[in-house]
């Protein structure tokens, strides 16, 4: 979206460079990258980036009210309501679609936000890989003046806290089978914490342990990457209950995944937030339903979302479940990234880290997703090029 950088990058690009770039990424993490890295980064104008960061902080401040804290307790499944959640999430990711305003200028619209972790280690390596293959020396990829070293220290502080890395684990469901495995491996290299399947955690009384080099080691802090939706759907077996009182700290407490989620959208008042209602709160439906989408609150990676809806679709949701759906104004992504295979739509994720004693989180880096399909997910972009996961660069 910065024309001179877009033109420069497109002129440098070749298919051979793309294959070399992917090979570099896989060498950096030590594993195949099974999700699709996009051919290009996104070149974000600084004023647009600043607008998204300020909007994120405004929205986050609304979610910190006592009123919302009380209301969002309903979003936490009773069987996964873990104790000791703390005053705020350790990680916040805020997703914006890039649209156009009435004068054709780029404008952000909130898609969703989550109080959970994302690919914080992988997104440090991704810009480094781009730099190895393209001329990007006058651009930066980290926010708020962070360098690779200060970013790593900030990330380490949030994940490890005051503990030894040996007593901190990255916990996931069968991590070796997850598409995000490259991020887990990058995290191990970056800050020295081991990746452990939730099924392999051992409980003794109030304490948790894992096997490290054949020795049972106490876990003092968990970098939580378990998605509860997946945990429940797969009926994963483990030795502890998320509701247990445990002598362990959470980096990414499970409750914030539910509190700060799609559930928050009907509560937010901000120019970047689309009109959204809980389905059970509507007595009349908008006449222009073609301009809305129906989303289940408790789903992951876009599953269950209906883009083309009718009144019958809304009426077919059982009354007992209608409070678990939102009707959200449809957001029209703008084709803002010019590529050799046609213009591409983009979503920008701002990734925040929140040290325990800080008044507000720090915007640290970005993750971008590019799409030519109806939606951003892989299933809607099959057999397409210049789509997939990437990062943003911007001018200092």
C-alpha positions in Angstrom: 0.0 0.0 0.0 3.1 2.2 -0.1 3.3 2.4 -4.0 7.1 2.8 -4.3 7.8 -0.2 -2.1 5.1 -2.3 -3.8 6.5 -1.5 -7.2 10.1 -2.3 -6.0 9.1 -5.6 -4.4 7.1 -6.8 -7.4 10.0 -5.9 -9.7 12.4 -8.0 -7.5 10.1 -11.0 -7.2 10.6 -14.4 -9.0 9.2 -17.8 -8.3 12.8 -19.0 -7.6 13.2 -16.3 -4.9 9.9 -17.3 -3.3 11.0 -21.0 -3.1 14.3 -19.8 -1.6 12.5 -17.6 0.9 10.3 -20.6 2.1 13.4 -22.7 2.4 15.1 -20.1 4.5 12.0 -20.0 6.8 12.0 -23.7 7.2 15.7 -23.7 7.9 15.3 -21.0 10.6 12.6 -23.0 12.5 13.8 -26.5 11.7 10.6 -27.8 10.3 8.3 -27.6 7.2 6.0 -24.6 7.2 2.7 -26.3 6.3 0.5 -23.2 6.3 1.1 -21.0 3.2 3.6 -18.1 3.6 2.5 -15.4 1.2 4.8 -14.3 -1.6 4.9 -10.8 -0.2 4.9 -8.7 2.9 2.4 -5.8 3.3 3.8 -2.3 3.1 1.7 -0.3 5.6 1.6 3.5 5.6 2.6 4.8 9.0 -0.5 6.8 9.6 -2.7 3.7 9.0 -0.6 1.7 11.4 -0.9 4.4 14.0 -4.6 4.6 13.5 -5.0 0.8 14.1 -2.8 0.9 17.2 -4.7 3.8 18.8 -8.0 2.1 17.9 -6.8 -1.1 19.6 -5.8 0.7 22.7 -9.2 2.5 22.8 -11.0 -0.8 22.4 -8.9 -2.5 25.1 -9.7 0.3 27.5 -13.4 -0.3 27.0 -13.0 -4.0 27.8 -11.3 -3.2 31.2 -14.5 -1.8 32.7 -16.1 -3.6 35.6 -19.3 -3.8 33.7 -17.7 -5.8 30.9 -15.7 -8.0 33.3 -19.0 -9.0 34.9 -20.8 -9.5 31.6 -18.0 -11.6 30.0 -18.1 -14.2 32.7 -21.0 -15.7 30.7 -18.5 -16.3 27.9 -16.4 -18.7 29.9 -17.6 -22.3 29.8 -18.2 -23.5 33.4 -16.1 -26.6 33.0 -13.1 -24.5 31.9 -13.4 -21.5 34.3 -9.8 -21.5 35.7 -8.9 -19.7 38.9 -6.3 -16.8 39.3 -6.8 -15.2 35.9 -5.2 -11.9 36.8 -6.1 -8.3 36.0 -5.5 -8.5 32.2 -4.4 -10.9 29.5 -0.7 -11.4 28.8 -1.3 -11.4 25.0 -3.8 -9.4 23.0 -4.2 -9.8 19.2 -6.5 -7.4 17.3 -7.5 -8.1 13.7 -8.4 -5.3 11.3 -9.7 -5.6 7.7 -8.3 -3.0 5.4 -11.3 -1.3 3.6 -11.8 1.9 1.7 -13.5 5.1 3.0 -15.8 7.1 0.8 -12.8 8.8 -0.8 -11.0 5.6 -1.6 -8.4 5.8 1.1 -7.4 2.8 3.2 -9.5 2.5 6.4 -9.3 -0.2 9.2 -12.4 -2.1 10.4 -12.2 -4.4 13.4 -12.8 -8.1 12.6 -12.1 -9.6 16.0 -9.8 -9.5 19.0 -8.5 -12.3 21.2 -6.9 -12.3 24.6 -4.6 -15.2 23.7 -1.2 -15.9 22.2 -0.3 -15.9 18.5 2.8 -16.6 16.5 5.1 -14.2 18.4 8.3 -16.1 17.7 7.6 -17.0 14.1 6.7 -13.4 13.3 10.1 -12.3 14.5 11.8 -14.7 12.0 9.5 -14.0 9.0 10.7 -10.4 8.3 14.3 -11.6 8.7 13.7 -14.2 6.0 12.2 -11.5 3.7 15.2 -9.3 4.2 17.6 -12.1 3.2 16.0 -12.2 -0.3 14.8 -8.7 -1.0 16.0 -5.1 -0.7 14.1 -3.8 2.4 16.9 -2.1 4.3 15.0 1.2 4.9 11.9 -0.5 6.4 11.1 -1.8 9.9 8.8 -4.6 11.0 8.7 -4.2 14.8 6.5 -1.6 16.4 7.2 1.1 19.0 11.0 1.2 18.3 11.6 -2.4 19.3 14.7 -4.1 18.0 15.0 -7.9 17.7 16.8 -7.9 21.0 14.3 -5.7 22.9 11.4 -7.6 21.4 12.9 -10.9 22.5 13.4 -9.6 26.0 9.9 -8.3 26.2 8.5 -11.6 24.9 10.7 -13.6 27.3 9.6 -11.5 30.2 5.9 -12.1 29.5 6.3 -15.8 28.8 8.9 -16.8 31.4 8.3 -14.2 34.1 10.7 -14.5 37.1 11.3 -18.3 36.5 14.0 -20.3 35.0 13.1 -21.4 31.4 13.4 -25.0 32.5 10.4 -24.6 34.7 8.2 -23.0 32.0 6.6 -25.0 29.2 4.7 -24.1 26.0 1.6 -26.3 26.4 -0.4 -27.4 23.4 -2.5 -30.4 22.2 -0.3 -32.8 20.3 2.0 -30.0 19.3 3.9 -32.0 16.7 0.6 -32.3 14.7 -0.3 -28.6 14.8 0.2 -26.3 11.8 1.7 -23.8 14.3 4.6 -26.2 15.1 7.1 -23.8 13.4 6.2 -21.1 16.0 6.7 -23.6 18.9 10.1 -24.6 17.6 11.1 -20.9 17.1 9.9 -20.2 20.7 12.2 -23.0 22.0 15.1 -21.5 20.2 14.4 -17.9 21.1 13.7 -18.2 24.9 14.5 -21.8 25.8 11.2 -23.2 26.9 10.2 -26.7 26.1 7.0 -27.6 24.1 4.9 -30.2 25.9 1.6 -31.8 25.0 -1.1 -31.2 27.6 -1.6 -34.9 27.8 2.0 -35.4 29.0 1.7 -33.0 31.9 1.8 -34.8 35.3 -0.2 -33.7 38.3 0.9 -34.4 41.9 -1.2 -32.6 44.5 -1.3 -28.9 43.5 1.9 -29.2 41.5 2.4 -30.0 37.8 5.5 -31.7 36.2 6.9 -32.7 32.9 9.7 -34.9 31.7 12.8 -33.0 30.7 15.8 -35.0 29.6 14.3 -38.0 31.3 13.9 -36.2 34.6 10.6 -35.1 36.2 10.7 -31.3 36.4 8.3 -29.0 38.2 6.3 -26.6 36.0 6.1 -23.1 37.6 4.6 -21.3 34.6 2.6 -22.3 31.5 2.8 -20.5 28.1 -0.7 -21.6 27.1 -1.3 -22.4 23.5 -4.2 -24.8 24.1 -7.4 -23.8 22.3 -10.2 -24.9 24.6 -12.6 -25.4 21.6 -10.2 -28.0 20.2 -9.5 -29.5 23.6 -13.3 -30.1 24.2 -14.0 -31.3 20.6 -11.2 -33.9 20.7 -12.0 -34.9 24.2 -8.4 -34.6 25.2 -7.4 -36.6 28.3 -5.0 -35.0 30.8 -4.2 -35.4 34.5 -5.5 -32.0 35.7 -8.7 -30.1 35.4 -8.5 -26.5 34.2 -10.6 -25.5 37.3 -8.0 -26.9 39.7 -6.2 -24.7 42.2 -2.6 -25.3 41.1 0.8 -24.0 42.2 1.4 -22.7 38.6 1.2 -19.3 36.8 -0.3 -18.9 33.4 1.2 -16.9 30.5 -2.0 -16.7 28.6 -4.6 -17.6 31.1 -7.4 -19.7 29.5 -10.2 -17.4 30.7 -9.1 -14.4 28.6 -9.5 -16.4 25.4 -13.2 -16.3 26.1 -13.6 -12.9 27.8 -11.8 -11.0 25.0 -13.2 -12.6 21.9 -16.1 -12.3 19.4 -18.3 -12.1 22.6 -17.0 -8.5 23.2 -18.1 -7.1 19.8 -21.7 -6.1 20.8 -20.3 -4.2 23.7 -17.8 -2.1 21.8 -18.4 1.5 20.7 -15.8 2.8 18.2 -15.7 4.0 14.6 -13.7 0.9 13.6 -16.2 -1.5 15.1 -19.0 -2.9 12.8 -22.5 -3.0 14.1 -23.0 -6.2 16.0 -25.7 -7.7 18.2 -26.3 -11.0 20.1 -28.9 -12.8 18.0 -31.2 -13.3 21.1 -31.3 -9.6 21.6 -32.9 -8.8 18.3 -36.7 -8.6 18.0 -36.5 -7.4 14.4 -33.9 -8.2 11.9 -32.2 -5.7 9.5 -33.9 -5.4 6.1 -30.5 -5.7 4.4 -29.4 -9.1 5.7 -27.2 -9.4 2.6 -24.9 -6.9 4.4 -24.5 -9.0 7.6 -22.8 -12.3 8.6 -23.9 -14.8 11.3 -21.1 -16.0 13.6 -21.1 -18.6 16.4 -19.3 -17.2 19.4 -17.5 -20.3 20.4 -15.8 -21.5 17.3 -12.2 -21.3 15.9 -10.6 -20.4 12.6 -13.9 -19.2 11.0 -15.8 -22.5 11.4 -19.6 -22.1 11.4 -19.6 -18.6 10.0 -22.4 -17.9 7.5 -21.7 -15.2 4.9 -24.8 -15.3 2.8 -27.7 -15.4 5.2 -31.5 -15.1 5.1 -34.1 -14.6 7.7 -34.8 -18.3 7.7 -31.1 -18.9 8.7 -31.6 -16.7 11.8 -34.9 -18.3 12.7 -33.4 -21.8 12.4 -31.1 -21.1 15.3 -32.7 -22.7 18.4 -33.8 -20.1 21.0 -31.7 -21.9 23.6 -28.6 -21.3 21.5 -29.3 -17.8 20.0 -27.4 -16.1 22.7 -24.3 -17.9 21.4 -24.5 -16.2 18.0 -23.8 -12.7 16.8 -25.2 -10.9 13.8 -22.4 -8.7 12.5 -22.3 -6.1 9.8 -20.4 -7.4 6.8 -17.0 -5.8 6.1 -16.0 -5.3 2.6 -12.3 -5.8 2.2 -10.6 -3.6 -0.3 -8.3 -5.0 -2.9 -5.4 -2.9 -1.7 -2.3 -5.0 -2.5 -1.3 -5.0 -6.2 0.3 -8.3 -7.3 1.3 -9.9 -10.6 -1.8 -12.1 -10.3 -4.3 -9.3 -9.5 -5.2 -7.2 -6.5 -5.3 -8.9 -3.1 -7.3 -8.2 0.1 -5.5 -8.0 3.4 -6.2 -8.3 7.1 -3.7 -6.9 9.7 -3.3 -8.4 13.1 -1.7 -6.2 15.7 0.1 -8.3 18.3 0.4 -6.9 21.8 2.5 -8.1 24.7 1.4 -7.1 28.2 3.9 -7.2 31.1 2.2 -7.9 34.4 2.9 -4.5 36.0 2.2 -2.4 32.9 -0.9 -0.1 32.7 -1.5 -1.1 29.1 -0.1 -3.5 26.5 2.7 -2.9 24.1 2.1 -3.2 20.3 5.0 -5.3 19.3 4.6 -6.7 15.8 2.1 -7.7 13.1 0.8 -10.7 11.3 -1.0 -10.1 8.0 -3.2 -12.4 6.0 -3.8 -11.9 2.3 -6.7 -13.3 0.3 -8.4 -13.3 -3.0 -11.2 -15.6 -1.9 -14.6 -14.9 -0.3 -13.0 -15.3 3.2 -9.5 -15.2 4.6 -9.2 -18.9 5.4 -7.2 -21.5 3.5 -10.3 -23.3 2.2 -11.3 -20.1 0.4 -7.9 -19.5 -1.3 -7.1 -23.0 -2.6 -4.9 -23.0 -5.8 -4.3 -19.3 -5.5 -1.0 -17.4 -5.4 0.0 -14.2 -3.6 -2.3 -15.2 -0.7 -1.5 -16.6 2.8 0.2 -15.5 6.0 2.8 -12.7 6.1 3.9 -9.6 8.0 4.0 -5.9 7.6 6.8 -3.5 6.9 6.6 0.2 7.4 8.8 3.3 7.2 10.3 4.8 10.4 
